Amino acid sequence: MTKILKRMKGTRNKLDDVLIIGTVALDTIETPFGKVDKALGGSATYASFAASFFSKPALISVIGRDFPKAYLGLLQKRGINLKGLEMDDKTFHWEGFYEYDMNEAKTRKTELNSLERFKVDVPESHKGIKYVFLANIDPEQQLETLRQVNKPELVVIDTMNFWINNKKKPLMEAIKKADVLLLNDGEARQLFSTANLASAANSALNLGPKAVIIKKGEHGALLFTKNKHFNAPGYPLENIKDPTGCGDSFGGAFIGYLAKTKDLSERNFRKAVVYGSVVASHNAEDFGLNRLKRITIRDIEQRYSEFHDMREF
Amino acid sequence: MTKILKRMKGTRNKLDDVLIIGTVALDTIETPFGKVDKALGGSATYASFAASFFSKPALISVIGRDFPKAYLGLLQKRGINLKGLEMDDKTFHWEGFYEYDMNEAKTRKTELNSLERFKVDVPESHKGIKYVFLANIDPEQQLETLRQVNKPELVVIDTMNFWINNKKKPLMEAIKKADVLLLNDGEARQLFSTANLASAANSALNLGPKAVIIKKGEHGALLFTKNKHFNAPGYPLENIKDPTGCGDSFGGAFIGYLAKTKDLSERNFRKAVVYGSVVASHNAEDFGLNRLKRITIRDIEQRYSEFHDMREF
């Protein structure tokens, strides 16, 4: 733990870069524990925030002219490279709520706005970035990103049920080009038409990715590779306030940790999955980015070691 | 592992006893993968079978005059003590089916038959048994069992939604007298009126039990004690044929292992939870008791070590 802290301090200027494409949104969220209006959100936002604990993320996305200056400041303060963040029209807006069981977001309103005509344009300076996270966004934009980057060492892709329903063909194409596929359990079952997660994971591995991670919310996460299976626990949170962005935070922390350690072994993937779970579990403890704004790498390392303790037998 | 095998061989006559009260049933089950008619089932049957890999179970239950002789032979061959098995009227019959997701049994028919007027009568020779499993049955019969036994060292209690709905008062009384409470996740949420499993577990611990185990099917199991939390993974089964009896098998293996090792530390509870998960995962791979009939302690030990591997990080 201390080692990681020292390395981070000592090499602040040489931190590895992660390219993250996804959405930046203004979210209106209601849960049984409260409500926020036009909070900073979006898959690329959560992912970049989470990755920034380990690496230096460069964000590719679009916002509107209504985007609050304070939010831009927040992203900059996190050391997120905003050169690839464009501005056009109005910011993507999502409005949703969670009922008592908190496992599934229900959408009230989706206004794509500037996202609708967003054309991916990766800045020259970003094209050589070795770690690429295709966070949840239109799969055609994910594919376009892959066309523009040079030769990434690791491509991680995430998606959601909306794209499985509406853009399955480009989505499958993008998955074939990725090294790691992230899905939640419902999406895995839907995409591969099976109730069985082990079967779904095998189908996914047959498409091309070397690893498939199935996120199961409070039940933890599964990592499937060719011959190995890893089962990461969920953290027994007593206070879940808002699960929005947990999947994106998971992905951001996962790739951020890999970019930092530059070790793509199955063993290190396991650690990255646990870091993903740790950051996601923190994220659920408050609305929007409120929790990730406050925690430090020390909080992350402490919970990481709790994850160790709760699975020893 | 070898040690356990040797110990079992060397002490076959001195195996510890576990008293198991619950149902013995004739089950008619349909899943997307097949159907069985009047198969041997019931909570005490699965639990005794599972416990018999580790200890010598003594069963308390009732069957009817229609109960097939072959099934009696099967129970005897497993070394299950049937002195406390009474015969009256017709055998309890359950008919149910599972849909594609296999997580929840849907009941078509329940005929209590002999179970309805069953009066618990623990044989004198059984009253001193130190490990008592109150498997799923009417909580009044669970309480009556506790009244009749002397001074057990460990009482484990299981239940189901039916009793939570219809006999909550005696159920709560029985839980207060137990050392370990087993519940599945849905029951835990229902019994303690919370969506949050960590909160439910804390409420349960406040009632009296020293440990609460929440079974989550394919998602594994959680063990909560006063200050510790243990998270056992689910086994990534590709072929789930019939989940009937998985919870009962879990409980039987759990207490069977504890009775064998006579170690009630939190650390040994963790191992017992993993043995419970291992036996339950085997049980789901075939209909009724077909799988548990075929496997040996070697199969159990092998999967136990796989559980180890899939959680290292």
Interface residues (C-beta under 8 A of the other chain):
Chain A: Y100 D101 M102 A195 N196 L197 A198 S199 A201 N202 K216 E218 H219 G220 L222 F224 K228 H229 F230 N231 A232 P233 G234 P236 L237 E238 I240 R267 R270 K271 V273 V274 H308 D309 M310 R311 E312 F313
Chain B: Y100 D101 M102 A195 N196 L197 A198 S199 A201 N202 K216 E218 H219 G220 L222 F224 K228 H229 F230 N231 A232 P233 G234 P236 L237 E238 I240 R267 R270 K271 V273 V274 H308 D309 M310 R311 E312 F313
